[in-house]
Amino acid sequence: MRPGDTLRRLADLYYGDGSLWEQIYDANADKVERGLPVEGTTLLIPAPRKR
């Protein structure tokens, strides 16, 4: 993670849809503080689930 990265931004980058940020959160809840990813952490980006 880099400064300024958000789960919404990552979901937009990897899934093309920022509203899917919760899928990244669910896979990385232990690496998120106050709703933001911990800087310097490597996150798992799971395959997107269907809604």
DSSP file (Angstrom, degrees, kcal/mol; ACC not computed):
  #  RESIDUE AA STRUCTURE BP1 BP2  ACC     N-H-->O    O-->H-N    N-H-->O    O-->H-N    TCO  KAPPA ALPHA  PHI   PSI    X-CA   Y-CA   Z-CA
    1    1 A M              0   0    0      0, 0.0    39,-1.6     0, 0.0     3,-0.0   0.000 360.0 360.0 360.0 145.3    0.0    0.0    0.0
    2    2 A R    >   -     0   0    0     37,-0.2     3,-2.2    38,-0.1    39,-0.0  -0.816 360.0 -76.2-117.2 160.0    1.1    3.5   -0.7
    3    3 A P  T 3  S+     0   0    0      0, 0.0     3,-0.1     0, 0.0    -1,-0.1  -0.299 119.2  21.8 -55.1 135.4    0.0    6.8    0.9
    4    4 A G  T 3  S+     0   0    0      1,-0.3     2,-0.1    -3,-0.0    35,-0.0   0.261  86.7 137.2  90.9 -11.8   -3.4    7.8   -0.4
    5    5 A D    <   -     0   0    0     -3,-2.2    -1,-0.3    32,-0.1     2,-0.3  -0.459  30.1-175.1 -67.9 139.2   -4.5    4.3   -1.5
    6    6 A T     >  -     0   0    0     -2,-0.1     4,-2.2    30,-0.1     5,-0.2  -0.900  37.8-116.8-128.6 160.6   -8.0    3.5   -0.5
    7    7 A L  H  > S+     0   0    0     28,-0.4     4,-2.5    -2,-0.3     5,-0.2   0.878 117.2  54.2 -64.7 -36.5  -10.0    0.3   -0.9
    8    8 A R  H  > S+     0   0    0      2,-0.2     4,-2.1     1,-0.2    -1,-0.2   0.918 108.6  48.7 -62.9 -43.0  -12.4    2.1   -3.2
    9    9 A R  H  > S+     0   0    0      2,-0.2     4,-2.4     1,-0.2    -2,-0.2   0.911 112.1  48.8 -63.5 -42.7   -9.5    3.2   -5.5
   10   10 A L  H  X S+     0   0    0     -4,-2.2     4,-3.1     2,-0.2     5,-0.4   0.898 110.0  51.2 -65.2 -40.4   -8.1   -0.4   -5.5
   11   11 A A  H  X>S+     0   0    0     -4,-2.5     4,-2.6     1,-0.2     6,-1.3   0.897 111.3  48.5 -63.2 -39.2  -11.5   -1.8   -6.4
   12   12 A D  H  X5S+     0   0    0     -4,-2.1     4,-1.0     4,-0.2    -2,-0.2   0.912 114.5  46.2 -65.2 -42.0  -11.8    0.7   -9.2
   13   13 A L  H  <5S+     0   0    0     -4,-2.4    -2,-0.2    -5,-0.2    -1,-0.2   0.931 125.1  28.7 -66.0 -47.8   -8.3   -0.2  -10.4
   14   14 A Y  H  <5S+     0   0    0     -4,-3.1    -3,-0.2    -5,-0.1    -2,-0.2   0.809 135.7  25.2 -88.4 -31.7   -8.6   -4.0  -10.2
   15   15 A Y  H  <5S-     0   0    0     -4,-2.6    -3,-0.2    -5,-0.4    -2,-0.2   0.576  94.8-123.1-108.9 -13.4  -12.4   -4.5  -10.8
   16   16 A G  S  <<S+     0   0    0     -4,-1.0     2,-0.3    -5,-0.7    -4,-0.2   0.654  90.3  84.6  76.4  14.5  -13.3   -1.4  -12.8
   17   17 A D    >   -     0   0    0     -6,-1.3     3,-1.8    -9,-0.1    -2,-0.1  -0.803  58.9-164.5-153.7 103.3  -15.9   -0.6  -10.1
   18   18 A G  G >  S+     0   0    0      1,-0.3     3,-1.3    -2,-0.3    -7,-0.2   0.707  85.8  73.5 -62.2 -21.2  -15.0    1.2   -6.9
   19   19 A S  G 3  S+     0   0    0      1,-0.3     3,-0.5     2,-0.1    -1,-0.3   0.604  83.2  70.0 -72.0  -7.9  -18.3    0.1   -5.3
   20   20 A L  G X>  +     0   0    0     -3,-1.8     3,-1.6     1,-0.2     4,-0.7   0.214  61.9 115.1 -90.1  15.6  -16.8   -3.4   -4.9
   21   21 A W  H X>  +     0   0    0     -3,-1.3     4,-2.2     1,-0.3     3,-0.5   0.793  63.0  68.3 -57.2 -30.6  -14.4   -2.2   -2.2
   22   22 A E  H 3> S+     0   0    0     -3,-0.5     4,-2.9     1,-0.2    -1,-0.3   0.799  91.9  60.6 -63.1 -27.4  -16.0   -4.4    0.4
   23   23 A Q  H <> S+     0   0    0     -3,-1.6     4,-1.2     2,-0.2    -1,-0.2   0.897 107.4  44.3 -66.3 -38.7  -14.8   -7.5   -1.4
   24   24 A I  H <X S+     0   0    0     -4,-0.7     4,-0.7    -3,-0.5    -2,-0.2   0.900 113.3  51.9 -69.9 -40.6  -11.2   -6.4   -0.8
   25   25 A Y  H >X S+     0   0    0     -4,-2.2     3,-1.4     1,-0.2     4,-0.5   0.937 105.6  54.5 -59.5 -47.3  -12.0   -5.4    2.8
   26   26 A D  H 3< S+     0   0    0     -4,-2.9     3,-0.4     1,-0.3    -1,-0.2   0.847 110.6  46.2 -57.3 -35.3  -13.5   -8.8    3.5
   27   27 A A  H 3< S+     0   0    0     -4,-1.2    -1,-0.3     1,-0.2    -2,-0.2   0.587 126.0  29.8 -81.8 -10.9  -10.3  -10.5    2.3
   28   28 A N  H X<  +     0   0    0     -3,-1.4     3,-2.8    -4,-0.7    -2,-0.2   0.062  69.3 133.2-138.7  26.2   -8.1   -8.2    4.3
   29   29 A A  G >< S+     0   0    0     -4,-0.5     3,-1.1    -3,-0.4    -3,-0.1   0.800  75.5  58.3 -54.8 -31.2  -10.0   -7.0    7.4
   30   30 A D  G 3  S+     0   0    0      1,-0.2    -1,-0.3    -5,-0.1    -2,-0.1   0.566 105.6  50.7 -75.8  -7.1   -6.9   -7.7    9.6
   31   31 A K  G <  S+     0   0    0     -3,-2.8     7,-2.3    -6,-0.2     2,-0.4   0.203  94.4  87.3-113.0  12.7   -4.8   -5.3    7.5
   32   32 A V  E <   -A   37   0A   0     -3,-1.1     2,-0.4     5,-0.2     3,-0.1  -0.951  52.5-171.6-119.8 132.2   -7.3   -2.3    7.6
   33   33 A E  E >  S-A   36   0A   0      3,-2.8     3,-2.2    -2,-0.4    -3,-0.0  -0.988  73.6 -10.8-124.0 130.5   -7.4    0.3   10.3
   34   34 A R  T 3  S-     0   0    0     -2,-0.4    -1,-0.1     1,-0.3    -2,-0.0   0.832 129.6 -54.9  52.7  35.9  -10.1    2.9   10.6
   35   35 A G  T 3  S+     0   0    0      1,-0.2   -28,-0.4    -3,-0.1    -1,-0.3   0.450 120.3  99.2  82.4  -0.2  -11.4    2.0    7.2
   36   36 A L  E <  S-A   33   0A   0     -3,-2.2    -3,-2.8   -30,-0.1    -1,-0.2  -0.937  77.7-108.5-121.6 144.1   -8.0    2.5    5.4
   37   37 A P  E     -A   32   0A   0      0, 0.0     2,-0.4     0, 0.0    -5,-0.2  -0.385  42.0-104.1 -64.8 145.3   -5.4   -0.1    4.4
   38   38 A V    >   -     0   0    0     -7,-2.3     3,-1.9     1,-0.1    -6,-0.0  -0.581  41.5-109.5 -72.9 127.0   -2.2    0.1    6.5
   39   39 A E  T 3  S+     0   0    0     -2,-0.4   -37,-0.2     1,-0.3     3,-0.1  -0.286 102.5  23.6 -57.9 137.0    0.6    1.7    4.5
   40   40 A G  T 3  S+     0   0    0    -39,-1.6    -1,-0.3     1,-0.3     2,-0.2   0.378  94.6 126.4  88.2  -3.5    3.3   -0.7    3.4
   41   41 A T    <   -     0   0    0     -3,-1.9     2,-0.6   -10,-0.1    -1,-0.3  -0.576  58.2-131.8 -87.3 149.0    1.0   -3.7    3.6
   42   42 A T        -     0   0    0     -2,-0.2     2,-0.3    -3,-0.1    -4,-0.0  -0.901  26.7-155.5 -98.3 124.3    0.4   -6.2    0.8
   43   43 A L        -     0   0    0     -2,-0.6     2,-0.5    -6,-0.0   -15,-0.1  -0.724  14.8-123.2-101.7 149.9   -3.3   -6.9    0.3
   44   44 A L        -     0   0    0     -2,-0.3   -17,-0.1   -20,-0.2    -2,-0.0  -0.785  19.6-158.0 -85.1 128.3   -5.0   -9.9   -1.3
   45   45 A I        -     0   0    0     -2,-0.5   -21,-0.1   -18,-0.0   -22,-0.0  -0.889  16.4-157.7-108.9 100.0   -7.1   -8.9   -4.3
   46   46 A P        -     0   0    0      0, 0.0     3,-0.1     0, 0.0   -23,-0.0  -0.281  30.7 -87.4 -74.6 161.3   -9.7  -11.7   -4.7
   47   47 A A        -     0   0    0      1,-0.1   -32,-0.1   -24,-0.0     2,-0.0  -0.451  60.9 -95.2 -60.5 139.6  -11.5  -12.5   -7.9
   48   48 A P        -     0   0    0      0, 0.0     2,-0.2     0, 0.0    -1,-0.1  -0.326  36.7-136.4 -64.2 138.9  -14.7  -10.4   -7.9
   49   49 A R        -     0   0    0    -29,-0.1     2,-0.2    -3,-0.1   -26,-0.1  -0.625  23.3-108.1 -87.9 152.0  -17.8  -12.0   -6.5
   50   50 A K              0   0    0     -2,-0.2    -1,-0.1     1,-0.1     0, 0.0  -0.544 360.0 360.0 -76.0 148.6  -21.1  -11.6   -8.3
   51   51 A R              0   0    0     -2,-0.2    -1,-0.1     0, 0.0    -2,-0.0   0.451 360.0 360.0 -82.9 360.0  -23.6   -9.4   -6.6
